[in-house]
Amino acid sequence: MGDAEREGGEKKKSFVIQIPSYEEVMECSSQPKTASSSSSLFNPTPSFSQAFKFVKNSEFYSPPPPPPPSSSQSATPRQVNSSHVTASSSSSTATPSSSANRNAILVSNRQKGNPLLKHIRNVRWTFADIVCDYLLGPNTCALYLSLRYHLLHPDYLYFRIRELQKNFRLRIILCHVDVEDVIKPLLEVTRTSLLHDCSLLCGWSLEECGRYLETVKVYENKPADLIQGQMDGDYLSRLNHALTAIRHVNKTDVVTLGSTFGSLSHVMDASMEDLARCPGIGERKVKRLYDAFHEPFKREVPKRQCIPETSVANESHPGSSNTKEDEKEIVDTSNSEKKEPEVTIKSALSAAFAKYSHKITRKKNNKSREEEEGKCSTNEEAKTGDANGSNNC
């Protein structure tokens, strides 16, 4: 038993890790470094290769495979790679160009030298072989026309529109107004555009024409609702929209008027004294509100001045007939003005309600009929339920 205990004690001693003391550490660090000195924890080797050079002598090390020989085998992959590189580079150059043409304005070769192209700055543009002057999208095109050129060649616009045929859904005629007397030529251009289902855009400078082209291209894929005014469906927002159109009336005044009178019809029926009693509404706003609802739509035409009697007496007999005709015209106009009633907002709304009153009464009658039918059905169900109950009894 004693021998076995001794052997166990020796085994335990062999597994004990000895920690060096502070003095031993200081002695090892104070000794001079030599090339033959073995590397330790306190004296590390200067390089990675020296630290792991013992790995080559171990059984786990195997030399790396030799490099492949430089022959025709290595040449063929390089050729294949180069062809792949050229193909990929060509495809990469082709795709951006197509995408760039998609996002750019295509300009016809006829427009070379046009100073308008200098003012297209916010959108890219490229020359292309197209029928129209400017291709702004797959279904949108534009024809450029100068009024000065139209005066020299009046049939030019007609022949250019005929070349388009029906290939585009939106056809724009961009007209540059560069003459002083614009009434006659602009009338001809407007008539031609309307007869051939084209939209006319007039610009008084090249910068404005360029901005039109840029805007149409930018809004190519945008919905039409984008330029529509958004208004809430509640009553207060509609009241704000109606009353703030009157000058000097703000949203605070609208809230005051709505809380005081309750509805727009009561505001329209209110007198100037009632409007003046509202807090925050002064004389100027009261007058604006009252005039907006009670002024006629038709402006009063100033009456023609009567010819004085002295001039009539001095004139000869042929002139007297002209004066009589003028007096008759004046009398006729005065009678027609008396006969025509003044149309105001209030009278126009009342006339509209009177015109569509039969539709409103029909809706009310239909609702009343539906309510009566519902009541009858409920009464019948109640009667049938009572009858069934009595039979069960």
HELIX and SHEET records of a PDB file:
HELIX    1   1 GLY A    2  SER A   14  1                                  13    
HELIX    2   2 TYR A   22  SER A   30  1                                   9    
HELIX    3   3 PHE A   48  ALA A   51  1                                   4    
HELIX    4   4 LYS A   53  ASN A   57  5                                   5    
HELIX    5   5 SER A   72  ARG A  102  1                                  31    
HELIX    6   6 ASN A  109  GLN A  111  5                                   3    
HELIX    7   7 PRO A  115  HIS A  119  5                                   5    
HELIX    8   8 LEU A  147  LEU A  152  1                                   6    
HELIX    9   9 TYR A  156  LEU A  164  1                                   9    
HELIX   10  10 ILE A  183  LEU A  195  1                                  13    
HELIX   11  11 LEU A  206  VAL A  218  1                                  13    
HELIX   12  12 ALA A  224  ILE A  227  5                                   4    
HELIX   13  13 TYR A  235  LEU A  243  1                                   9    
HELIX   14  14 LYS A  251  PHE A  261  1                                  11    
HELIX   15  15 LEU A  264  ASP A  269  1                                   6    
HELIX   16  16 MET A  272  ALA A  276  1                                   5    
HELIX   17  17 GLU A  283  HIS A  294  1                                  12    
HELIX   18  18 GLU A  309  ASN A  314  1                                   6    
HELIX   19  19 HIS A  317  LYS A  339  1                                  23    
HELIX   20  20 ILE A  345  LYS A  355  1                                  11    
HELIX   21  21 SER A  357  ASN A  392  1                                  36    
SHEET    1   A 6 TRP A 125  ALA A 128  0                                        
SHEET    2   A 6 ILE A 105  SER A 108  1                                        
SHEET    3   A 6 TYR A 134  GLY A 137 -1                                        
SHEET    4   A 6 THR A 140  SER A 146 -1                                        
SHEET    5   A 6 LEU A 170  HIS A 176  1                                        
SHEET    6   A 6 SER A 199  GLY A 203  1                                        
END                                                                             
